[in-house]
């Protein structure tokens, strides 16, 4: 199963991809919250 590979990631490529995705989601969330507060 593919999700298990991502959950137990040891490869630096998988970890980097997850870090990039988490960063993008955090950026989108922060932007939307700051836009709503404005």
N, CA, C and O of each residue as an XYZ file, in Angstrom:
152
protein
N       0.838     -1.181      0.000
C       0.000      0.000      0.000
C       0.883      1.244      0.000
O       1.884      1.322      0.712
N       0.493      2.183     -0.796
C       1.309      3.384     -0.957
C       1.292      4.280      0.284
O       2.316      4.877      0.617
N       0.163      4.386      0.967
C       0.090      5.262      2.135
C       0.979      4.766      3.251
O       1.482      5.570      4.035
N       1.188      3.459      3.348
C       2.062      2.904      4.382
C       3.508      3.316      4.124
O       4.263      3.566      5.064
N       3.893      3.386      2.848
C       5.245      3.829      2.519
C       5.465      5.273      2.951
O       6.539      5.627      3.438
N       4.438      6.107      2.768
C       4.560      7.505      3.178
C       4.524      7.639      4.690
O       5.195      8.509      5.245
N       3.753      6.793      5.371
C       3.638      6.864      6.823
C       4.937      6.452      7.503
O       5.326      7.046      8.509
N       5.604      5.449      6.968
C       6.853      4.944      7.548
C       8.048      5.335      6.679
O       8.924      4.509      6.421
N       8.086      6.571      6.234
C       9.095      7.004      5.270
C      10.485      7.043      5.897
O      10.689      7.628      6.961
N      11.430      6.411      5.218
C      12.835      6.482      5.591
C      13.661      7.118      4.487
O      14.789      7.552      4.722
N      13.119      7.172      3.311
C      13.833      7.735      2.172
C      13.849      9.260      2.273
O      12.843      9.878      2.621
N      14.992      9.852      1.969
C      15.087     11.310      2.050
C      14.197     11.994      1.021
O      13.772     13.131      1.228
N      13.913     11.321     -0.073
C      13.023     11.900     -1.081
C      11.588     11.956     -0.566
O      10.894     12.955     -0.758
N      11.144     10.885      0.089
C       9.788     10.861      0.641
C       9.634     11.887      1.758
O       8.623     12.587      1.825
N      10.633     11.977      2.635
C      10.573     12.932      3.741
C      10.569     14.358      3.199
O       9.827     15.205      3.696
N      11.384     14.630      2.194
C      11.418     15.957      1.594
C      10.106     16.326      0.938
O       9.663     17.471      1.031
N       9.482     15.370      0.276
C       8.185     15.622     -0.354
C       7.117     15.905      0.696
O       6.309     16.818      0.529
N       7.110     15.124      1.783
C       6.140     15.363      2.849
C       6.366     16.724      3.496
O       5.404     17.413      3.836
N       7.622     17.118      3.670
C       7.958     18.423      4.246
C       7.475     19.547      3.340
O       6.954     20.555      3.816
N       7.650     19.371      2.036
C       7.199     20.373      1.074
C       5.679     20.502      1.084
O       5.148     21.613      1.070
N       4.983     19.378      1.107
C       3.518     19.396      1.126
C       3.007     20.034      2.416
O       2.075     20.838      2.383
N       3.617     19.677      3.562
C       3.200     20.266      4.839
C       3.457     21.767      4.850
O       2.650     22.531      5.381
N       4.563     22.191      4.274
C       4.868     23.617      4.204
C       3.881     24.378      3.340
O       3.469     25.487      3.680
N       3.504     23.774      2.219
C       2.537     24.436      1.340
C       1.172     24.540      2.017
O       0.516     25.578      1.927
N       0.734     23.471      2.699
C      -0.546     23.518      3.402
C      -0.521     24.545      4.523
O      -1.508     25.246      4.746
N       0.607     24.639      5.232
C       0.723     25.638      6.295
C       0.681     27.042      5.719
O       0.058     27.933      6.296
N       1.332     27.246      4.597
C       1.310     28.552      3.945
C      -0.075     28.935      3.475
O      -0.497     30.079      3.639
N      -0.782     27.988      2.894
C      -2.150     28.255      2.435
C      -3.058     28.557      3.622
O      -3.872     29.478      3.570
N      -2.912     27.770      4.700
C      -3.723     28.007      5.898
C      -3.426     29.354      6.530
O      -4.347     30.075      6.914
N      -2.153     29.701      6.641
C      -1.779     30.993      7.207
C      -2.250     32.152      6.359
O      -2.714     33.164      6.884
N      -2.133     32.011      5.055
C      -2.605     33.067      4.156
C      -4.112     33.254      4.272
O      -4.599     34.383      4.330
N      -4.849     32.148      4.305
C      -6.309     32.270      4.374
C      -6.753     32.855      5.714
O      -7.698     33.642      5.754
N      -6.088     32.487      6.810
C      -6.442     33.065      8.107
C      -6.122     34.555      8.157
O      -6.911     35.344      8.677
N      -4.972     34.941      7.622
C      -4.625     36.366      7.628
C      -5.554     37.154      6.713
O      -5.864     38.312      6.991
N      -5.995     36.537      5.629
C      -6.929     37.203      4.724
C      -8.293     37.393      5.389
O      -8.937     38.427      5.208
N      -8.735     36.383      6.168
C     -10.028     36.496      6.851
C      -9.977     37.531      7.971
O     -10.961     38.233      8.207
N      -8.839     37.636      8.665
C      -8.732     38.611      9.753
C      -8.651     40.039      9.230
O      -9.024     40.986      9.923
N      -8.178     40.179      8.046
C      -8.048     41.507      7.468
C      -9.420     42.041      7.122
O      -9.538     43.158      6.618
